[in-house]
């Protein structure tokens, strides 16, 4: 009897060792899976930076496609120098210094310094599309955080409105409210919504920025959707 108990105890001990070995192997596999997931997430973030989903969508707000800025509905451009200083520079024959116009926000290149700066913490970019579009999304871009020291002039809360044409712009309908988040790893951020009509006028109304009291920057705005078949 004692011998059977001893043998039984040895078997239980061996089984316990095997269980410990299996648990150790399982933990190692879990660690490997976590490492693979982390590496995959890093690769996904890097890919999205280099090839954002918006690149696969048609941009109907491109100047090269016939889109235009509507000047009388668009906010004033921020001028970093006082009027008298600019006048003195012109009188002295010095090169004119001024911010880029709103058209820069409808072009594909986004680099630090190549953004449109509007005066104050809020303002409007009015866009005339080249054709009637059933709008289903908008993309807002700003330079990568690692390339910009100060992100305070980036837009924050934005209201998107649309109208059938310029004559009806006073009765533009709200398409959606969006928030550009400087804390996300994507500098190119796309927001989806649906319009119920084909529109040719889009109003990008910036309601707030991330803290800059002097100006707010729009580096690029893209409009996505489906063109009218008419």
C-alpha positions in Angstrom: 0.0 0.0 0.0 2.8 2.4 0.9 4.5 1.6 -2.3 1.3 2.4 -4.3 1.0 5.7 -2.5 4.6 6.6 -3.2 4.1 5.8 -6.9 0.9 7.7 -7.0 2.7 10.7 -5.4 5.4 10.6 -8.0 2.9 10.6 -10.8 1.1 13.5 -9.3 4.4 15.4 -9.0 5.3 14.6 -12.6 1.9 15.8 -13.7 2.4 19.0 -11.7 5.7 19.6 -13.4 4.1 19.1 -16.8 1.3 21.5 -15.9 3.9 24.1 -14.8 5.8 23.6 -18.1 2.5 24.0 -20.1 1.7 27.2 -18.2 5.2 28.6 -18.8 4.9 27.7 -22.5 1.4 29.4 -22.6 2.8 32.6 -21.0 5.7 32.6 -23.5 3.1 32.3 -26.4 1.0 35.1 -24.9 4.1 37.3 -24.7 5.0 36.6 -28.3 1.4 37.4 -29.4 1.6 40.7 -27.5 4.9 41.5 -29.2 3.5 40.7 -32.6 0.4 42.9 -31.9 2.5 45.8 -30.8 4.7 45.5 -33.9 1.6 45.2 -36.1 0.0 48.3 -34.5 3.3 50.3 -35.1 3.4 49.2 -38.7 -0.3 50.2 -39.2 0.3 53.7 -37.7 3.3 54.2 -39.9 1.4 53.0 -43.0 -1.5 55.3 -42.2 0.9 58.3 -41.9 2.4 57.5 -45.3 -0.9 56.4 -47.0 -4.0 57.8 -45.2 -7.4 56.4 -46.3 -8.3 59.8 -47.7 -5.7 59.3 -50.5 -8.1 56.6 -51.9 -11.0 59.1 -52.1 -11.6 61.7 -54.8 -11.0 65.3 -53.6 -13.6 67.6 -55.2 -12.1 70.6 -53.4 -8.9 70.6 -55.4 -8.0 73.8 -57.3 -6.7 71.7 -60.1 -10.1 70.0 -60.5 -11.8 73.4 -60.8 -12.8 74.2 -57.2 -12.6 77.8 -56.1 -12.5 79.9 -52.9 -15.4 82.2 -52.5 -13.7 85.4 -51.4 -16.6 87.4 -50.0 -17.7 84.4 -47.8 -14.2 83.6 -46.6 -12.5 85.1 -43.5 -9.6 87.5 -43.7 -6.1 86.1 -44.0 -3.9 86.7 -40.9 -1.2 89.3 -41.6 1.7 89.0 -39.1 2.9 92.5 -39.6 1.0 95.8 -38.8 -0.3 97.8 -41.8 2.2 100.6 -41.3 5.1 98.2 -41.3 4.0 96.5 -44.5 3.5 100.0 -46.1 7.0 101.0 -45.0 8.5 97.9 -46.5 6.7 98.5 -49.8 8.0 102.1 -49.9 11.5 100.9 -49.2 11.2 98.4 -52.1 11.5 95.4 -49.8 9.9 92.1 -50.6 6.3 91.8 -49.6 5.7 89.6 -46.5 2.2 88.1 -46.2 0.5 84.9 -45.3 -0.6 82.5 -47.9 -4.1 83.0 -49.3 -6.9 80.5 -48.6 -6.3 78.8 -52.0 -3.3 77.1 -50.4 -5.8 74.9 -48.4 -7.1 73.5 -51.7 -3.8 72.3 -52.9 -2.2 68.9 -52.3 1.1 69.9 -50.6 1.0 70.2 -46.9 4.3 71.4 -45.3 4.8 73.6 -42.2 4.4 77.2 -43.3 2.3 76.3 -46.3 -1.0 76.7 -44.6 -3.7 79.4 -44.7 -3.9 81.4 -41.5 -7.2 83.1 -40.8 -7.4 85.9 -38.2 -8.5 85.0 -34.7 -9.7 81.7 -33.2 -12.5 81.1 -35.6 -13.4 81.8 -39.2 -14.8 80.4 -42.5 -13.3 78.9 -45.6 -16.0 79.0 -48.4 -15.5 76.6 -51.2 -17.2 76.5 -54.6 -17.1 72.9 -56.0 -16.5 72.3 -59.7 -19.8 70.4 -59.9 -22.8 69.4 -57.7 -21.7 66.8 -55.2 -23.6 64.5 -52.8 -21.1 65.1 -50.0 -20.3 62.2 -47.7 -17.2 63.3 -46.0 -14.4 65.8 -45.4 -10.7 65.5 -44.7 -8.8 68.1 -42.7 -5.0 68.1 -42.7 -2.3 69.7 -40.5 1.5 69.0 -40.4 2.7 66.0 -38.4 3.3 66.9 -34.7 6.9 66.0 -34.9 7.4 68.7 -37.6 5.6 71.5 -35.7 6.8 72.9 -32.4 3.5 74.7 -31.7 0.1 73.0 -32.5 -2.0 75.7 -30.9 -3.1 77.2 -34.3 -4.5 73.9 -35.5 -8.3 73.9 -35.9 -10.3 72.1 -33.2 -14.1 72.3 -33.5 -15.5 72.7 -37.0 -19.0 73.0 -38.4 -19.5 71.9 -42.0 -22.4 73.5 -44.0 -23.5 73.1 -47.6 -25.7 74.9 -50.1 -27.0 74.1 -53.5 -25.5 77.3 -55.0 -24.1 80.7 -53.9 -27.5 82.3 -54.1 -28.7 79.9 -51.4 -25.6 80.1 -49.2 -27.5 82.2 -46.6 -29.7 79.2 -46.0 -26.9 76.6 -45.9 -27.7 73.4 -44.2 -25.5 71.9 -41.5 -23.9 68.7 -42.6 -22.1 67.9 -39.4 -19.9 69.0 -36.5 -16.3 67.5 -36.4 -13.3 67.8 -34.2 -9.7 67.8 -35.4 -7.7 66.0 -32.7 -4.0 67.0 -32.5 -3.5 64.1 -30.0 -4.2 61.4 -32.7 -1.3 59.9 -34.6 -2.9 60.8 -37.9 -2.3 64.2 -39.2 -4.8 63.5 -42.0 -8.2 63.0 -40.4 -11.3 62.1 -42.4 -14.9 62.5 -41.1 -17.9 61.0 -42.7 -21.5 62.3 -43.0 -24.3 62.3 -45.5 -25.9 65.2 -47.3 -29.4 64.8 -48.7 -28.9 67.0 -51.8 -26.3 67.7 -54.4 -24.4 70.8 -53.3 -21.9 73.1 -54.9 -21.0 75.4 -51.9 -19.3 74.1 -48.8 -18.6 76.3 -45.8 -15.9 75.1 -43.4 -16.6 77.1 -40.3 -13.8 76.8 -37.7 -15.4 77.4 -34.3 -12.2 77.1 -32.2 -8.6 76.2 -32.3 -6.1 74.6 -29.8 -5.2 77.8 -27.9 -3.7 80.3 -30.4 -5.5 83.7 -29.9 -4.0 85.4 -33.0 -4.7 83.0 -35.8 -6.0 79.6 -36.9 -4.4 77.5 -39.6 -6.1 75.4 -42.3 -3.4 73.5 -44.2 -5.6 71.4 -46.5 -9.3 70.6 -46.8 -10.6 67.8 -49.0 -14.3 67.2 -49.9 -15.5 63.7 -50.7 -18.7 62.5 -52.2 -20.6 61.4 -55.3 -21.1 63.7 -58.4 -24.5 64.4 -59.9 -25.4 62.2 -62.9 -27.3 65.0 -64.5 
